Amino acid sequence: GSQLASRADSPAHRFRFALPLLSAVPAGQATRQARAIVPLAATVGEAIRLIEVAGVPGAPVVRKDGSIVGLVDLAAIEGLPPEDPIEDHLTAREPIIAADDALDEALGALADHHRDWAPVAADGRLDGIISVRDAITAYRAALNGNVRQVRGLRAGGLLLEIEVGADALIASRLVSDIPWPRDTVLVAVERGESVLVPRGDMRVQPGDRLSIFADPSARAELDRLIAATRPVESEAASPATG
């Protein structure tokens, strides 16, 4: 049972709970080019020069084939003998983020290793780097692609997880056609095993689990919307045709 407990306590799990959309955005979307790349064959002196010229705090260290060995921080190697091989002075071998890892996993790995940036690998080769700031920027961009902007939501918003009933008024309707209260954001839709980024042209389906971020002031109106059911159409009530 201890493994389960540690999974629930891991940063990735915390991030996912707070910002469900993070698990729908791949780290590759937040990756940027590494301005400095240190070859594994380099000396400490060469590594320092490469990093200083690029004006960055550190760099990934890669083999000839582009695979990532780890990373070095300038601050950690500045005082070392310049002729030493950089291979003996890696600041860290982990984490290495995979481009198809979700952003919450990437942020969790950075938090676990107390790093604010790390190299990203695609197909086993260096794809670039990702920082905490890059991840949050990509997250905001993904949110802006959503139906509702998060602008104007105060701190202390509620995150509500709601299951859509078969007879719910919002079931089978387009996200853009649902009269969402002001100051609510549909952040993610969990359908079966997948977490989907909601777009206006997505149809909400019965059984979907919606993650909705809402200002406390919108709670009552949101509850009414979610609880509303479709009127039952009975034969007698509809006017006879023909």
Secondary structure, 3 states (H helix, E strand, C coil): CHHHHHHHHCHHHHHHHHCHHHHHCEHHHHCECCCCCEECCCEHHHHHHHHHHHCCCEEEEECCCCCEEEEEEHHHHCCCCCCCEHHHHCCECCCCEECCCEHHHHHHHHHHCCCCEEEEEECCEEEEEEEHHHHHHHHHHHHHCCCCCCCCCCCCCEEEEEECCCCECCCCCEHHHCCCCCCEEEEEEEECCEEECCCCCCECCCCCEEEEEECHHHHHHHHHHHHCECCCCCCCCCCCCC
